[in-house]
């Protein structure tokens, strides 16, 4: 994705929403025996003692000195000067509880504690005693009968507190442990539903692992086979660490250490390395953030990867029709198949309209939208200091009414007056921009829950999606107009004729910044359009990777092209219920490191056209071919997603910063290998 195509959104800083669940590793009701674990053996004794408090005058007590696995124990503590001056009876906060020491034991992060209503600086917390082994940087630590130190952190201080000793500590004596050995070199196991697969295959798994101090593990995929069942790596002098594998899933073991789930075999490792046929390893990987950053990789299991069906084996693709997902990151060009001479484009400044196949262009003003939107709860997102900014996201023509144009605009909330989030709002003009009207939302929806325009035969659809005022998810709503946007009636998505009943669902009605993915669902119907559901895979396309193209090939066959996805091309032969990944040859300059394809599309002759992300030159993969070839007919400057309109390929070209944008085209007849 080119930098210039982000300019409209760069001023709305992304929200990096990283949510990590730090669950207590000791929250376990019973111990689950690891698969194939050795017989039980006598438990060694562990003996720990309380340490002097790091805060003068602090102390910690427990409600029961002798405990069993899974028991709930009340901690009562006192740390001078820790309670906020304005703490109320109902006030509470969070801190860390360490069991077995704050360096090698379990740490429950962000555990709630409550201040006493009678004694200042006195607090209570609840410890749940662990019942199974846990992982340390040097290996698994089995749970055994003995005396354990219990400490609290981060009550008297916050910054860096998790890497320091506990502020106060005490001890508990653990009894009633049914000891199960957990060898440091082989503790933990992953069982796969199949040990042979191709990229895109969904594999079920289950297993057992010692409790993670972070509450979760990464499931990683590693080329080849691991020589050791337990590998610990640390950061180098620069603070960097080379991970042994690529994360393909997150594992949250149950409270007793068991886990299950599924993982789809990736097509790329680390975003760049193609998964080629051969031997791979799936393993669990845990991270430790105290002291030197360390990663521990264990419980490896083997996976043999085979090749996917190839592009060459597909033969000659014969597209019937193609539809595009929403385009929220780049200026777009649009037209209707039945009227290829009428072209509309959202660029900087007014909306551009051509009625003669691009020979001449007229401006469609949308100043009336700015005025009308200012009176609603969703005024347009404008930046007067930036004359090149444009709130127009996309535009569309009406199949039967030449003076009607539909447009999607970026808006903000009048209530919060903050960006992000950005909302999309839909407007229609029936007189080429002289006046505009908002699309009145269905009952229960707002203007800011508009989710895009689509066509259905000679009708135009307006989609809405979102949550109710009570926070409940609403079903997608569809409005239909047959008179060029003058009136709208309740409707539903429809099935294309003589094609799989597949289409894109509602586009995102709200975006929170560049950090989010902005999914748009892919939907299918097995009932002729009376009900819709998303396939298990791919259930959606990610719009910040660029638009995706859905190409119908017959009544049951279709391909989905998502150039920036790791699964670039997927094929269905049963109307969209099941899909398979199609292997493409690597780009000519793949060794430079950038994977994926930019601005990819299927041409009417069945060729695949795209930009090589490494060189920004255009390449073509002809039908039945096993290698890409260069295309010189396409411009080498900055180009938005091209689309086929009639006998030409249309796109928006512009400067690197997007200050100059123009609608351009190239004859399809010139787009060929070497041409």
N, C-alpha and C positions, 0 to 999 in steps of 0.2 A: 504494500500500500504506500503510495507516494506521500511525502510530507505535505505537499501543497493541498492534498485532498482533505487534510485534517484541519485546515486553517479556520474553518467556520466553528470548529468545536474546540480548538486549542484554548480559547479564552474561557472555556468552562472547565476548570481543572477537574481531573478525574478524582473519584473517591475510591481510594484503595481500601477496600473492605476486607480485611483479613480476619477471619473468625476462627480461632483455635480453641477447641474445647480441652481444657486442662482438667481432666477428671482425676479424682483420687484413685491411685492404683490400689488402694486397700478396700475399695467399696465392693466386696465380694461376699456373697452369701455362703457358698460352698466351694470346695476345691474340686475341679474337674481333672481327672487323670489324663495326662498327655497321651496322645496316641502312641502305642508301642513303647511306653516308658518302662524302665527296668523295675524289678520287684521292689517293694518297700524295704527300707533299711533303717537301722537305729539312727535317731536324730542326734547330730552333734549339738553341744550346748553353746549358746551365744550369751555372752555376759557383757552388758553395757551399763554405764552409770551416767547420772546426770552431770552436766557441766555447769560451772559457775555462770551466772547470767552475764550477758554482755552489757546490760543496762543496770546500773547500780540500784539495788533495792527491789529488783524484779523477782517474781517467783511464779511457779506453775504447779498446780496440784491436779490430781485425777480423782474421779468419783469412785473408782475401783482399782486397786493395785494389782489384782490378779484377774486376768481376762482370758477369753477364748476367741478363736478366730471368728470374725464377723460381728463381734460385740460392739455396741455403741457405748462410748465412754464420754462423760462430760469433763471437759477441761475448764478449770477455774484459774485465772491468772491475774497478775497485778504488775503493771509497768508504770512507774511514776512519770507523770507528764505526758502520757500518750493520748489521753482522752481529749478530744477537741473541746474548746471552751464553751461552745454553744450546743453540746450534745444533749439531746432530749431523751426522754424515757424510751421512746420508740426507735431511737437511732440505732443503726447497725453499720458495720463495714465488713471488709474481707481481709484475710491474711493467709499465710501458709501454715500447714501442719506437717511436720516431718516425723515419720515413724522409722526408727532404726538409724537415726542420724540424718543430717541435712545434706550430706555429701554422697553417701552410699545407700541411704534408705529411700523410702517412698515419700513423696511430697505432694500433698493435696494443695493445689494452687487456688487462690481466690475463695477459700472457705469462709463462710459467714461467721462473724462473731458479734456478740451483743454486749454493750456496756451495762454495768450494774445500775440499778435504779437507786441504790442506797450508798454504795461505796465508790467514790471517784477513782478512776483509773483501773477499776476491776472489771474483768470481762469474762464471758463464758463462750466456749466453742464445743463442737461435737466431733469426736474422733470415731471413725469406724475402723476397727482393727482388721488388717488384711488377712486373707485366708490362703494365699497361694504365693508362689515364688515371684520375685520381681527382677527386672533387668538393671544391671549396673554397667558402667563403662568397661569393667573388666570381666563381665560375665554375669549369668543369672545368680541370684542370691536366694537359696531355698528358705521357705518359712519353716522355723523350727522352734521347739520348746526352748525358752530362755528369757532373759531380761533385755528389754528394748528401751532405748532412749526415745522420749517423745518431746519434741521441741516446737516452738512457734516462731515464725518469722514475719517481718513486715508489719508489725503493729506499731512499733515506735518510730520506724523510718520506712521510706518507700524506695528511693532511688538506689539500685544495686543491692537491695536487701536480700534478694533471693540467692545471691552468690556468697553471702556471709553466714557465719554460724547463727544458730537460733538465739533469740533475745532472752529466752528463758526455757528451761527444760525440766523434765522429771522422768520417772521410769515406770514401766508396767511389766509384770511378769506374765508371760504367755504360756498357757497350758492347753492340753486337749488337742494338740496338733497331730493329725494323721500324716506322717511324713511321706512325701513322694519325692524321690531324688530328681534333681534337675541338673544334669551334668553341664558344666560350662561350655563344652564343645558341641553339644548336640541337643540342647534344650529347645523345644518348639518344633512344630511340624506344619506343613501346608500340604493338603491333599487336593489334587485337581480332578475335575470331572473328565478331562481328557489331557493327554500329554502330547498330542499332535494337533496342530491348528494352523490356520492361515491368518494373515493380518485382517482384522475386522471380525474374527470369530469371537463369540461370547463364551467365556469359560467360567463355570461355577467352581467355587473352592470352599473348603472349610479347614479347620485346624485348631491348634492350641498354641498359646505363647505365654511366657511369663508376663506379668503385668508391667506396663510401660510407665515410667515416671511422668511422661508427658500425656498419658491417657490414650495414645494411639500410636500406630506404626505406619510407615509407608510400605506399600507393596511395590518393590522395584523389579525391573527387568534388566538383566545383565547379559551381554553377548558371551557365549561360551559357557563353560562350567566352572563353578567355584572350587578351588583346591581345598578350602577349609569350610567347615560348617559354622564357624564363628570367626568373624573378622572385625577388628576394631581399627578405625583410622582417625587421625587427629589433624587439626588444621596446621598448615605450614607457618613459617615465620611471618608471612604476610597476612595471616588470619584466614587464608582460603583453604578449602578442603575439596578434594576430588572425590565425588560420590562414586560408589561402585556401580550404580545403576541409575535408571530413569524411573521416576515415580509413575506408576500406572494406576494406582488406587490408594485410598487411605483405609486402614484397618482399625476398627474400634473393638477390641476384644470385649466379650461380656465380662461381668464382674468376677467370673471364675476362670477367665483366660481363654475360653472358647470363642471362635469367630467363624463367620461364614459370609459369603458375598459372591460377587461376580466381577469379572474384568474382561474388557475387550482387548484383544491382541492389537497393539498399536502398529501403525504403518511406519512411524518414525520414532527414533530414540533421541532424546535431548533436542527435539524439534528439527533436527537436521539429518541425522544418520538413518538411512533407510533400513528397515527390517528386512533383511534378505534371508532366503532359505538357509537353515542351519540350526545348530544347538544354542539354546538360551537357558537362562536360569531365572526363576522367580524366587524372591527371598524377602524376608521382613527386614526393615531397617529402622532403627531408633536413633534419636538425636539427644545429646546431653549438652545443656547450655551453661552449666556451672563450671567455672574455671576455663580450661581450654576446650573449645568446641570439639566434640567427638561424635562420630557416627559408628554404630554397631550394626553389622549385617549378619543375619543368622537364618536358620531354618530354610536352606535352599532346596528347591525342587526343580527337576529338569523339564524343559518344554522344547519340543522339536517343531520348528516353524517350516511350513511348506509354502510354495509359491501360489499366488492368486491367479485367477484367469487374467490373461493379458489383453491389452488393447488390440493387438494384431489379431487375436482369436475372435474378436467381436465381429469382424468382417466389415462390410459397408453399412454404416448407420444411415438410416433414412428418416430424418426428423419429420414428424407430422406438424408439431407446433411446439413452441417453447414459451415458458412463462418465467418471470423473474421475481425473486424475493424483493423485499423493500431495500432501498438504497438510502442509508442515513448518513454516510460518511463522505459522499462525493456528489458533485453536480451530475444530473442525469438527463438523458434524452429519452423521449417516449413518443410512440406512434401507435396506430392501430393497423393490424394486418390488412383489413379491408379498405383502408385509406392511407397507403404509404406516402402520399404526397403531403399529408398534413402531419407536421412534426412540431412538438412542443419541448421546451427545455428550460430547466431552472438553472440559471447562472447568476453571476453578480449583476446587480441592477434589476431591471424588469424581467418578467418571464418572456421568453422569445417564442414566437409562433411563425411557422412557415406553412403556406398553403400550396406551394408549387415545388415540393420536393427539395427545399433548401436553397433555391435560387434567390429568394428574397425573404427577408425577416421583418416582422412587425413586433412592436413592444406591447405587451399586455400589462398595464400597470396594476399594482396591488396596494396602492395607497389607501383605498377604501377599506382594505382588510385591517391595516394598522389602526385606522380610526374606529372601525367596528369592534375590533378585539380589545381596544383600550377600555371599552365600556363593559367588558365581561370579566369573569374571574381569571381569565387566561390571556393577558395582553401578550403581543408578540415580543420575542426576545430581540431587542434592538441594541445596537452599539453605535451611537452617533459619532463617537470619536474615530470609528473605522468606516470610512465611506465604502470600502469594498465588501463589508459584511452583508449577508443576505439571510433573512429568516425563512426563505423558501427552501424547503427540503426536496420536494418532488412535485411534478405536475402530470396531468393526464387529460386526454381528450375524451369526448363523448362519442359513442359509436354512431349516433344518428343526428346529433344536433351540433352543427359546425360552430356556433357562437358560444358553446358551453366549454368551459375549462374547469377542471377540478385541481386543487392544489393543497398540499400539506405544508403547514408552517410550524416553525419552532416557537414555543411560547413559554412564559414563566408563570408562576403562581402569583396573583395579585395579593394573596393573603400573606405569603412568606417573602416575596420579593427577593428571591435568592436564586442564583444559578451556580451549579445544578441544584435540583433536577430540572431537566428540560421536558416539557410536555409537547405532544403533537396535537395540532388542531386542524380540522378539515373545513375548507371553504369552497364555494362554488360561485362562478360568475356565468350568467347566461347572456351577457352582452360584451364579451371580450374585454372584461376588466373595468368597465365603467362603474359597475356596482358589484358587490360581493355579499354573500350571505353565509353564515356558519351552518354547518350540518347540525341540525337540532338533534341532540342525543336521545336515544330511547329512554323510557322511564327507568329510573334507577341509576343512570349513567350521567357523567358530566362531560362538558366540552373537552376537558383534558384527558379523557379516556378514549379518544378517537384513535383507531388502530389501522388506518389506511384505506385507500380506494382500490377496488378491483373491478374487472369487467366480467360479465356473464352474458354471452351472446350479444344482444342489442341493449342490454341493461347495464347500469353501473351500480356497484355495491359500495356501501360505506360500512366499515367494520368498527366495532367498539369492544373494548376489553378492559378488565380491571377489577377493583374491589368495591364492595358496598361501603356506605358510611359506617357500618358496624364492623368493617374489616373482613367480611366474608368474600371469598372469590366468586365473582359473577360469571355466568356462562357467557361466552362470546355472543354478541348481538349483531345482527346484519340488517341494514336498511337497503332498500332498492328503489331506484328511480328509472322510469321509462320515458320521461318527458324532459330530459336534459337537465335534471336537478331542480325543477320547479316544485315537485312534490315527491315525498319519500314514504314508503310503506315498509312494514316489517316483512322480512324475508329470511332466507337461509342460503348457505352455500350450495352451489349446484355442480353437477358432474359435467365435464366436457364431453362432447359427442365423439364417439368412435375412438376414445382414448381411455387410459386408466382413470378411474375416479380419484384423481390425486390433485392437490393444489396446496398452495401456501395458506396458512391461517393468518390470524391477526398479527400485524407488526407491533413492536413495542410501543405502547402509548406514553411511556415515560422512560427517560434515560437519565442515569445518575452520574455520568462522567465517563472518561475514556477507560477506566479500570474495569468496567462491566462488559459482559459479552453480548448483551442485547439479542436474545434468541427470538426467532420467528418459527412457529411450529410448522411442520409438514403434516398434512392431514389427508386421510383417505376415507372412503365410504364403501361399505360392502352392501349398502341398502339403497343404492341409487340416489343418494344425497339426503335421505331422511335423517341419518345420524352420521356423525363423523368422529374419528379418533386418530391419534398419531400412531405411526408404526413404532414398534419397540426400538428400532434403529434403522435409519436415522429419525429421531423424533422431532428434530429441529435443525435449523441452520443458524449460524452465529453471524450477525450482521456486521460486527466490527472487523470481521475478516473480509468484508466486501460482499457484494450481491452473489447469490447462487442462482443457477439456471436449472429448471426442470424441463426435460425434453421428452415428449411422448414419441415412442417409436411404433407402437401398435396398440391394440385394445388391451394388452396385458403387459407390454414391455415399456420401460422408461429408464432414463439415466438421470442422475442428480450430479451436477457439476458444481463443486465448491473449491475454487482454486487455492484458497489459503488454508483449507482444512488439511489435516494429515491424511484423510481419506478423500482424495481429490475427485475421483470418479466412482460412483456406485451404480449398480445395475439391479433392477427388479424385473422378474419375468412372470410375476403373479399379481400384477396390479398394485404393487406397493407394500404388500404384507411382509415380504422377506427381501433383503438386499444383500449384495455381495460387493466387496471391494474389488476394483479392477486395477491391476498393476500397470503403471505407465513407465516408459523408459525414463531414466534420469535426464534432466535438462543438460544441454551441451556443456554448461559451465557449472555443473552441480558441485564440483570439487571446491568451488569458492565458498561454500558453506550455507548458502540460503536455500531452503527447501520450499516446495510449493510452487504455485503458478500465480501470476498476477493478471487480473483482467481476462480470465479465461472464458471462452465460449465455444459452443459447437456451431460450425458453419452449416449452411444448407446442404453442402456436398458431403457432410459427414466428417469433415476434418476438425481437429481440435486446434484452436488458435489461442495463443497466450503470450504474455511477456515473460522473458527469462528474468527472474528477480535478481540475478547476479549481474546482468549486463544491461538491463532495461531495453534489450533488443527483442524483436518479435520473432517467434518461432512457431512452426506448424507441425502437427503430427497427422499425417495423411492416413486414410483408412488402410488397415491391414499392414501398416508399416511398423518397424521395430526401432526407429530412431527419428529424432526431431530434425527438421531442416530450417534454415534461416528464411525469413520473409522480409524483404526490403521495401515493400510497398507501403508499410505502415510507418507513421512518423516516429521519431526517436525522442521527441520531447515528452512533456507531461500530458498524459491521456487518462480520462476517466474510463469507467467500464464501457466498452463498445457494445452496441447492439445492432442486429441486422434489421434494416428497414428497407423493404423492397429489394433492389439490386445493389444496395450500398451498405457499408458498415459505418455507423454514426457514433460519435463520441464528442466529449468536451475536451478541448486542449487548452493549455494555459501555461503561465509562467510558474516558476518554482514556488512562489509565495501565493499564487492564486489571484494576484492583482489584475491579471488580464486573462479572460476566459472567452473562448470562441467555440461555436458549434461547427464541427468539421466532419468530413466523410471521405471514404475511400471506396472505389468500385470493387465489388466482390471478385470480379473477373481478374483483377490484378493481384489478389492475395493468393499466392501459390508459392511453392518451394522455389527459392531463388528469385522470385518476382517482387 
